[in-house]
Amino acid sequence: MTLLEQIEKQLSTLPPEKQSEVLDFIEFLQQRANALQPALIIAETALLSEAALAEDWMRPEEDEEWSYLNQATL
């Protein structure tokens, strides 16, 4: 018996109001999965661009320009 068949079998034993709760939970899981997609895309983009940006950031000229930050006191 497949997982889907097991779920259908268990679901069919529930009263309609509980079946409605199960549907609500499934929709919640789908919404949560969809909400995570943009965050994953942003994180992936940041990781992929890191190497390209490092070429600019890791130059001696950049170190000189930003060196004042190391001297700042809190």
KADA-V604548 format. One line per field, one symbol per residue. burial: I if it has 24 or more other C-alpha atoms within 12 Angstrom, else O. A space follows every 10 residues. Layout:
# KADA-V604548
burial: ???
This chain:
# KADA-V604548
burial: OOOOOOOOOO OOOOOOOOOO OOOOOOOOOO OOOOOOOOOO OOOOOOOOOO OOOOOOOOOO OOOOOOOOOO OOOO
